[in-house]
Amino acid sequence: MSEFDFGARRASEFRHRGFWALFAERHPEEKTRLARRGPWFWQRGLPEFQLVISMYVAPSENVAGVFFGRNQRLGATEAWARLRPFQTVIEDRLKLKPEQRSEGLGINSLWRVNCFAEDNWPAMADWLVTEASRFERAVAEVLGDGGEAGS
């Protein structure tokens, strides 16, 4: 049993509508930047770079996280490949610890947290927005106003 094993719970038991409603209530500014959302994610659009920052919850894995996602409407279709040449510089700016990263998600950050504990939801929502803003600042600093990764 791991330190983060909070009991066997299925993702379908997670009250995702309640979580995202709280997220939107705590961070109304995110509504204007919304590119797409689903039961497990909310995407903040960065159209100037043809990127989206995906904020997500994976309750069955006890994880909340942020990564550069995919969104065809915004042209964010090859984000990982386009950001790969800048990955080290962006990650250096983010100063992520090894335990905050997940292989296979490109540039990403995760937080191991009991997503089913609703008293964690305010902190989770705040962390997602704070982390997404850090990602946005880092990519803007590295790519500049020219949006080099979007070319």
MDAnalysis code that builds the backbone (N, CA, C; Angstrom):
import MDAnalysis as mda
import numpy as np

u = mda.Universe.empty(453, n_residues=151, atom_resindex=np.repeat(np.arange(151), 3), trajectory=True)
u.add_TopologyAttr("name", ["N", "CA", "C"] * 151)
u.add_TopologyAttr("resid", np.arange(1, 152))
u.add_TopologyAttr("resname", ["MET", "SER", "GLU", "PHE", "ASP", "PHE", "GLY", "ALA", "ARG", "ARG", "ALA", "SER", "GLU", "PHE", "ARG", "HIS", "ARG", "GLY", "PHE", "TRP", "ALA", "LEU", "PHE", "ALA", "GLU", "ARG", "HIS", "PRO", "GLU", "GLU", "LYS", "THR", "ARG", "LEU", "ALA", "ARG", "ARG", "GLY", "PRO", "TRP", "PHE", "TRP", "GLN", "ARG", "GLY", "LEU", "PRO", "GLU", "PHE", "GLN", "LEU", "VAL", "ILE", "SER", "MET", "TYR", "VAL", "ALA", "PRO", "SER", "GLU", "ASN", "VAL", "ALA", "GLY", "VAL", "PHE", "PHE", "GLY", "ARG", "ASN", "GLN", "ARG", "LEU", "GLY", "ALA", "THR", "GLU", "ALA", "TRP", "ALA", "ARG", "LEU", "ARG", "PRO", "PHE", "GLN", "THR", "VAL", "ILE", "GLU", "ASP", "ARG", "LEU", "LYS", "LEU", "LYS", "PRO", "GLU", "GLN", "ARG", "SER", "GLU", "GLY", "LEU", "GLY", "ILE", "ASN", "SER", "LEU", "TRP", "ARG", "VAL", "ASN", "CYS", "PHE", "ALA", "GLU", "ASP", "ASN", "TRP", "PRO", "ALA", "MET", "ALA", "ASP", "TRP", "LEU", "VAL", "THR", "GLU", "ALA", "SER", "ARG", "PHE", "GLU", "ARG", "ALA", "VAL", "ALA", "GLU", "VAL", "LEU", "GLY", "ASP", "GLY", "GLY", "GLU", "ALA", "GLY", "SER"])
u.atoms.positions = np.array([
    [0.850, -1.176, 0.000],
    [0.000, 0.000, 0.000],
    [0.894, 1.238, 0.000],
    [0.680, 2.140, -0.962],
    [1.517, 3.334, -1.075],
    [1.025, 4.420, -0.129],
    [1.866, 5.427, 0.030],
    [1.528, 6.544, 0.899],
    [0.298, 7.292, 0.385],
    [-0.007, 7.181, -0.912],
    [-1.139, 7.893, -1.498],
    [-2.310, 6.978, -1.801],
    [-2.362, 5.814, -1.218],
    [-3.450, 4.882, -1.453],
    [-4.597, 5.238, -0.511],
    [-5.621, 5.898, -1.037],
    [-6.730, 6.371, -0.222],
    [-7.930, 5.425, -0.299],
    [-7.689, 4.183, -0.637],
    [-8.778, 3.232, -0.776],
    [-9.191, 3.107, -2.222],
    [-9.698, 1.961, -2.562],
    [-10.098, 1.704, -3.951],
    [-11.352, 2.503, -4.269],
    [-11.207, 3.465, -5.145],
    [-12.333, 4.259, -5.616],
    [-12.242, 4.306, -7.129],
    [-13.378, 4.278, -7.761],
    [-13.415, 4.372, -9.224],
    [-13.607, 5.827, -9.622],
    [-13.023, 6.169, -10.760],
    [-13.158, 7.536, -11.266],
    [-14.628, 7.923, -11.419],
    [-15.473, 6.959, -11.771],
    [-16.900, 7.253, -11.977],
    [-17.585, 7.730, -10.692],
    [-16.953, 7.501, -9.552],
    [-17.510, 7.957, -8.273],
    [-17.177, 9.430, -7.996],
    [-16.256, 9.992, -8.750],
    [-15.845, 11.374, -8.543],
    [-16.932, 12.317, -9.039],
    [-17.281, 13.299, -8.226],
    [-18.318, 14.269, -8.604],
    [-17.685, 15.390, -9.428],
    [-17.358, 15.069, -10.690],
    [-16.636, 16.017, -11.535],
    [-17.414, 17.298, -11.788],
    [-18.719, 17.229, -11.943],
    [-19.492, 18.465, -12.169],
    [-19.366, 19.404, -10.969],
    [-19.406, 18.831, -9.783],
    [-19.253, 19.625, -8.573],
    [-17.870, 20.258, -8.485],
    [-16.835, 19.474, -8.843],
    [-15.480, 20.018, -8.788],
    [-15.322, 21.169, -9.772],
    [-15.731, 20.972, -11.036],
    [-15.521, 22.026, -12.036],
    [-16.414, 23.240, -11.772],
    [-17.584, 23.032, -11.138],
    [-18.416, 24.173, -10.746],
    [-17.679, 25.004, -9.688],
    [-17.065, 24.335, -8.715],
    [-16.287, 25.040, -7.701],
    [-15.090, 25.735, -8.346],
    [-14.433, 25.051, -9.267],
    [-13.298, 25.623, -9.996],
    [-13.716, 26.935, -10.670],
    [-14.832, 26.914, -11.409],
    [-15.314, 28.098, -12.129],
    [-15.751, 29.206, -11.170],
    [-16.306, 28.825, -10.039],
    [-16.728, 29.815, -9.041],
    [-15.513, 30.502, -8.418],
    [-14.482, 29.740, -8.111],
    [-13.271, 30.306, -7.490],
    [-12.417, 31.078, -8.488],
    [-12.506, 30.712, -9.752],
    [-11.648, 31.322, -10.781],
    [-12.483, 31.723, -12.005],
    [-13.371, 32.708, -11.852],
    [-14.251, 33.104, -12.961],
    [-13.483, 33.593, -14.183],
    [-12.246, 34.089, -13.986],
    [-11.433, 34.547, -15.119],
    [-11.118, 33.409, -16.084],
    [-11.160, 32.178, -15.611],
    [-10.868, 31.028, -16.483],
    [-11.968, 30.812, -17.520],
    [-13.183, 31.247, -17.224],
    [-14.292, 31.073, -18.181],
    [-14.014, 31.796, -19.491],
    [-13.389, 32.971, -19.408],
    [-13.126, 33.742, -20.624],
    [-11.992, 33.144, -21.447],
    [-11.184, 32.296, -20.837],
    [-10.036, 31.691, -21.524],
    [-10.299, 30.233, -21.889],
    [-11.500, 29.757, -21.573],
    [-11.846, 28.360, -21.790],
    [-11.800, 28.002, -23.271],
    [-11.006, 26.992, -23.598],
    [-10.923, 26.484, -24.968],
    [-11.798, 25.248, -25.128],
    [-11.809, 24.417, -24.084],
    [-12.597, 23.185, -24.120],
    [-12.590, 22.598, -22.720],
    [-13.648, 21.881, -22.405],
    [-13.657, 21.179, -21.132],
    [-14.404, 19.875, -21.259],
    [-14.090, 18.988, -20.365],
    [-14.735, 17.691, -20.297],
    [-14.845, 17.294, -18.839],
    [-15.285, 16.086, -18.572],
    [-15.458, 15.685, -17.175],
    [-14.156, 15.673, -16.372],
    [-13.035, 15.494, -17.039],
    [-11.769, 15.331, -16.333],
    [-10.784, 16.467, -16.585],
    [-11.133, 17.439, -17.436],
    [-10.170, 18.483, -17.785],
    [-10.844, 19.808, -18.104],
    [-10.033, 20.857, -18.051],
    [-10.405, 22.220, -18.442],
    [-9.198, 22.747, -19.201],
    [-9.417, 23.248, -20.409],
    [-8.309, 23.760, -21.208],
    [-8.345, 25.281, -21.275],
    [-7.210, 25.870, -20.942],
    [-7.012, 27.312, -21.086],
    [-6.343, 27.543, -22.435],
    [-6.946, 28.357, -23.263],
    [-6.397, 28.616, -24.585],
    [-5.295, 29.659, -24.586],
    [-4.263, 29.375, -25.368],
    [-3.186, 30.329, -25.644],
    [-3.102, 30.454, -27.163],
    [-4.119, 31.082, -27.781],
    [-4.183, 31.114, -29.247],
    [-2.970, 31.780, -29.898],
    [-2.327, 32.718, -29.197],
    [-1.157, 33.389, -29.774],
    [0.002, 32.423, -30.005],
    [-0.021, 31.291, -29.304],
    [1.026, 30.279, -29.478],
    [0.472, 28.977, -30.059],
    [-0.795, 28.977, -30.417],
    [-1.476, 27.765, -30.885],
    [-1.257, 26.633, -29.879],
    [-1.519, 26.954, -28.603],
    [-1.359, 25.995, -27.513],
    [-2.568, 26.045, -26.592],
    [-2.769, 24.963, -25.867],
    [-3.719, 24.941, -24.760],
    [-3.011, 24.333, -23.563],
    [-3.338, 24.855, -22.421],
    [-2.854, 24.280, -21.170],
    [-4.019, 23.488, -20.604],
    [-3.822, 22.196, -20.457],
    [-4.857, 21.319, -19.920],
    [-4.657, 21.155, -18.423],
    [-5.704, 21.496, -17.686],
    [-5.729, 21.269, -16.240],
    [-6.656, 20.070, -16.050],
    [-6.216, 19.085, -15.287],
    [-7.016, 17.861, -15.205],
    [-7.009, 17.272, -13.804],
    [-7.987, 16.409, -13.582],
    [-8.031, 15.585, -12.384],
    [-8.093, 14.132, -12.839],
    [-7.340, 13.302, -12.147],
    [-7.354, 11.850, -12.374],
    [-7.620, 11.212, -11.013],
    [-8.893, 11.209, -10.592],
    [-9.207, 10.788, -9.230],
    [-8.810, 9.351, -8.910],
    [-8.910, 8.455, -9.856],
    [-8.551, 7.064, -9.560],
    [-7.050, 6.906, -9.340],
    [-6.269, 7.899, -9.787],
    [-4.814, 7.886, -9.588],
    [-4.384, 8.861, -8.487],
    [-5.370, 9.557, -7.866],
    [-5.088, 10.552, -6.831],
    [-4.130, 11.623, -7.344],
    [-4.467, 12.189, -8.509],
    [-3.600, 13.177, -9.153],
    [-4.427, 14.321, -9.732],
    [-3.903, 15.525, -9.577],
    [-4.342, 16.692, -10.337],
    [-3.108, 17.117, -11.119],
    [-3.300, 17.637, -12.323],
    [-2.124, 17.979, -13.105],
    [-2.373, 19.010, -14.175],
    [-1.261, 19.423, -14.773],
    [-1.256, 20.438, -15.829],
    [-0.263, 19.987, -16.899],
    [-0.657, 20.123, -18.160],
    [0.246, 19.835, -19.273],
    [-0.244, 20.576, -20.508],
    [0.595, 20.645, -21.531],
    [0.177, 21.250, -22.800],
    [-0.602, 20.199, -23.565],
    [-1.872, 20.489, -23.805],
    [-2.768, 19.519, -24.410],
    [-2.963, 19.712, -25.896],
    [-4.040, 19.115, -26.387],
    [-4.372, 19.101, -27.802],
    [-5.748, 19.742, -27.996],
    [-5.853, 20.618, -29.002],
    [-7.129, 21.246, -29.333],
    [-7.058, 21.683, -30.796],
    [-7.737, 20.937, -31.653],
    [-7.679, 21.206, -33.095],
    [-8.181, 22.595, -33.450],
    [-9.250, 23.041, -32.792],
    [-9.849, 24.339, -33.110],
    [-8.833, 25.474, -32.960],
    [-7.934, 25.362, -31.978],
    [-6.920, 26.394, -31.763],
    [-5.614, 26.095, -32.484],
    [-5.571, 25.001, -33.230],
    [-4.347, 24.630, -33.930],
    [-3.319, 23.987, -33.026],
    [-3.731, 23.631, -31.817],
    [-2.822, 22.997, -30.846],
    [-2.847, 21.489, -31.061],
    [-2.238, 21.067, -32.175],
    [-2.308, 19.648, -32.514],
    [-0.989, 18.913, -32.365],
    [0.100, 19.598, -32.451],
    [1.420, 18.963, -32.336],
    [2.232, 19.679, -31.257],
    [1.552, 20.038, -30.171],
    [2.190, 20.856, -29.133],
    [3.456, 20.201, -28.582],
    [3.398, 18.926, -28.275],
    [4.571, 18.281, -27.672],
    [5.756, 18.324, -28.620],
    [5.516, 18.018, -29.885],
    [6.614, 18.032, -30.869],
    [7.137, 19.460, -31.058],
    [6.234, 20.447, -31.123],
    [6.656, 21.830, -31.321],
    [7.403, 22.376, -30.110],
    [7.043, 21.909, -28.901],
    [7.690, 22.416, -27.692],
    [8.949, 21.636, -27.321],
    [9.139, 20.469, -27.905],
    [10.288, 19.627, -27.543],
    [11.622, 20.383, -27.599],
    [11.900, 21.201, -28.648],
    [13.181, 21.924, -28.669],
    [13.338, 22.922, -27.512],
    [12.234, 23.331, -26.914],
    [12.248, 24.320, -25.835],
    [11.994, 23.681, -24.467],
    [11.789, 22.371, -24.435],
    [11.359, 21.688, -23.210],
    [12.300, 21.919, -22.039],
    [13.579, 21.752, -22.245],
    [14.534, 21.899, -21.148],
    [14.503, 23.318, -20.583],
    [14.457, 24.300, -21.452],
    [14.441, 25.698, -21.002],
    [13.148, 25.998, -20.250],
    [12.015, 25.532, -20.773],
    [10.729, 25.761, -20.107],
    [10.715, 25.063, -18.752],
    [11.171, 23.818, -18.713],
    [11.194, 23.085, -17.444],
    [12.143, 23.721, -16.436],
    [13.252, 24.271, -16.911],
    [14.170, 24.980, -16.008],
    [13.475, 26.187, -15.382],
    [12.693, 26.884, -16.174],
    [11.966, 28.051, -15.654],
    [10.896, 27.630, -14.649],
    [10.290, 26.459, -14.875],
    [9.250, 25.969, -13.970],
    [9.825, 25.409, -12.667],
    [11.099, 25.011, -12.699],
    [11.762, 24.452, -11.510],
    [10.959, 23.312, -10.887],
    [10.533, 22.371, -11.728],
    [9.752, 21.232, -11.256],
    [10.658, 20.188, -10.615],
    [10.173, 19.586, -9.561],
    [10.885, 18.493, -8.908],
    [10.569, 17.201, -9.667],
    [11.473, 16.230, -9.629],
    [11.224, 14.964, -10.352],
    [9.886, 14.314, -9.988],
    [9.491, 14.382, -8.730],
    [8.226, 13.759, -8.322],
    [6.992, 14.508, -8.829],
    [7.186, 15.699, -9.405],
    [6.078, 16.465, -9.971],
    [5.844, 16.140, -11.437],
    [6.682, 15.334, -12.021],
    [6.607, 15.065, -13.460],
    [6.087, 13.664, -13.725],
    [5.510, 13.512, -14.900],
    [5.056, 12.204, -15.350],
    [5.588, 11.987, -16.760],
    [6.323, 10.926, -16.945],
    [6.821, 10.604, -18.287],
    [5.625, 10.389, -19.212],
    [5.775, 10.764, -20.445],
    [4.716, 10.537, -21.422],
    [3.694, 11.650, -21.528],
    [3.843, 12.725, -20.749],
    [2.910, 13.851, -20.850],
    [3.598, 15.120, -21.333],
    [4.783, 14.981, -21.873],
    [5.500, 16.173, -22.316],
    [5.844, 17.035, -21.119],
    [5.767, 18.346, -21.290],
    [6.018, 19.273, -20.191],
    [4.779, 19.226, -19.309],
    [4.959, 18.802, -18.067],
    [3.797, 18.619, -17.205],
    [4.178, 18.759, -15.748],
    [3.168, 18.937, -14.935],
    [3.335, 18.993, -13.490],
    [2.139, 18.294, -12.868],
    [2.395, 17.506, -11.840],
    [1.275, 16.859, -11.168],
    [1.405, 16.975, -9.664],
    [0.257, 16.844, -9.039],
    [0.165, 16.902, -7.587],
    [-0.583, 15.664, -7.146],
    [0.025, 14.886, -6.289],
    [-0.640, 13.706, -5.733],
    [-1.514, 14.175, -4.573],
    [-2.814, 13.989, -4.750],
    [-3.785, 14.501, -3.780],
    [-5.034, 13.618, -3.837],
    [-5.683, 13.476, -2.724],
    [-6.928, 12.718, -2.690],
    [-8.026, 13.571, -3.326],
    [-8.327, 13.291, -4.574],
    [-9.324, 14.059, -5.325],
    [-10.745, 13.830, -4.808],
    [-10.977, 12.707, -4.159],
    [-12.322, 12.397, -3.665],
    [-12.670, 13.189, -2.404],
    [-11.671, 13.664, -1.686],
    [-11.919, 14.446, -0.468],
    [-12.320, 15.862, -0.881],
    [-13.589, 16.158, -0.798],
    [-14.088, 17.442, -1.289],
    [-13.508, 18.630, -0.547],
    [-13.002, 18.426, 0.657],
    [-12.355, 19.550, 1.336],
    [-11.010, 19.883, 0.702],
    [-10.489, 19.026, -0.185],
    [-9.271, 19.322, -0.954],
    [-9.572, 20.131, -2.217],
    [-10.812, 20.176, -2.632],
    [-11.150, 20.795, -3.904],
    [-10.737, 22.260, -4.034],
    [-10.962, 23.112, -3.032],
    [-10.516, 24.509, -3.199],
    [-9.003, 24.596, -3.454],
    [-8.226, 23.856, -2.697],
    [-6.767, 23.875, -2.897],
    [-6.407, 23.312, -4.267],
    [-7.105, 22.275, -4.706],
    [-6.830, 21.694, -6.028],
    [-7.123, 22.714, -7.124],
    [-8.273, 23.379, -7.044],
    [-8.643, 24.375, -8.053],
    [-7.612, 25.496, -8.096],
    [-7.222, 25.979, -6.917],
    [-6.238, 27.062, -6.850],
    [-4.889, 26.606, -7.404],
    [-4.472, 25.390, -7.055],
    [-3.198, 24.872, -7.539],
    [-3.215, 24.749, -9.065],
    [-4.304, 24.224, -9.631],
    [-4.389, 24.076, -11.090],
    [-4.220, 25.425, -11.786],
    [-4.905, 26.449, -11.301],
    [-4.834, 27.776, -11.925],
    [-3.443, 28.383, -11.734],
    [-2.897, 28.253, -10.546],
    [-1.547, 28.783, -10.290],
    [-0.527, 28.094, -11.187],
    [-0.613, 26.780, -11.278],
    [0.342, 26.022, -12.087],
    [0.164, 26.340, -13.573],
    [-1.087, 26.437, -14.033],
    [-1.337, 26.790, -15.439],
    [-0.763, 28.172, -15.746],
    [-0.873, 29.098, -14.814],
    [-0.329, 30.443, -15.017],
    [1.192, 30.407, -15.068],
    [1.809, 29.565, -14.244],
    [3.266, 29.407, -14.306],
    [3.683, 28.850, -15.662],
    [2.936, 27.871, -16.180],
    [3.227, 27.299, -17.495],
    [3.080, 28.357, -18.573],
    [2.022, 29.148, -18.481],
    [1.795, 30.199, -19.470],
    [2.927, 31.218, -19.458],
    [3.329, 31.668, -18.279],
    [4.434, 32.627, -18.183],
    [5.722, 32.042, -18.757],
    [6.005, 30.787, -18.415],
    [7.247, 30.155, -18.886],
    [7.258, 30.053, -20.404],
    [6.170, 29.643, -20.995],
    [6.156, 29.492, -22.454],
    [6.209, 30.864, -23.121],
    [5.561, 31.868, -22.548],
    [5.608, 33.218, -23.113],
    [7.018, 33.791, -23.047],
    [7.709, 33.555, -21.931],
    [9.082, 34.044, -21.788],
    [10.010, 33.368, -22.788],
    [9.834, 32.076, -22.991],
    [10.728, 31.320, -23.868],
    [10.411, 31.575, -25.341],
    [9.126, 31.592, -25.680],
    [8.761, 31.739, -27.097],
    [8.586, 33.192, -27.509],
    [8.393, 34.080, -26.557],
    [8.232, 35.498, -26.865],
    [6.949, 35.768, -27.616],
    [6.761, 36.992, -27.995],
    [5.529, 37.405, -28.663],
    [5.421, 36.859, -30.070],
    [6.513, 36.358, -30.621],
    [6.476, 35.827, -31.983],
    [5.820, 34.474, -32.098],
    [5.618, 33.783, -30.977],
    [4.973, 32.482, -31.016],
    [5.726, 31.478, -31.852],
    [7.039, 31.390, -31.649],
    [7.878, 30.532, -32.488],
    [7.399, 29.095, -32.562],
    [6.791, 28.572, -31.487],
    [6.332, 27.191, -31.524],
    [5.070, 27.060, -32.353],
    [4.423, 28.152, -32.641],
    [3.191, 28.092, -33.429],
    [3.448, 28.208, -34.910],
    [4.681, 28.455, -35.320],
    [4.995, 28.639, -36.734],
    [5.097, 27.317, -37.443],
])
